[in-house]
C-alpha cells in the first residue's frame, strides 16, 4: 500500500491521463485514511 502511495505522489500532474483523473479523489481519500490511521497508531504506540 505504501509503495502505491509513494508512486502516486511522485507523478507529475501533466503525466496523469484524463481517464485516471476521475480516480484522484478516491486515491486522495485512501492516502488520507492511511496517514491518519498510521498517525493515530504511532501516537498510541509511543505512549508510556
N, C-alpha and C positions, 0 to 999 in steps of 0.2 A: 504494500500500500504506500509506504513512504517513498519508494522508488518512483511510483507513478506521480506522486505529488511533486517530487523534485523535477522530473521530466517536464511536467506541465509548467512549472514556474520558470523553467529555462527557455520556454518558447517565446519567440518574438510575436507580437500581435499580428504583424503582416504575414506571418507564416501559417496562421490558423485558417483552414479552409472554411468557406462560408457554411458548408453543411455541418461543421463542428461548432460554429459559433453559437448555435442554439443550445448546445450542451454545456456551455460555460457556466451558467447559473448552477446547474447540478454539480459540476466539478467544484465550484467555489464553495458550495454548501458542504460537500464531502471534506474539503480541506479544512473549513472552519470547524466542523464537527470533530475531525481527527485532532486538530490542535487543541480544542477545548477539552476533550477527553484526556489527552496526554498532559495538558497543563494541570488539570484537576488531580490527575493521578500522581504527578510529580510533587505537587504540594502536599498531598496526604502521605506519600511515602517518605518525605523528608521531615515529617513531624516527629518529635521525640516520643 
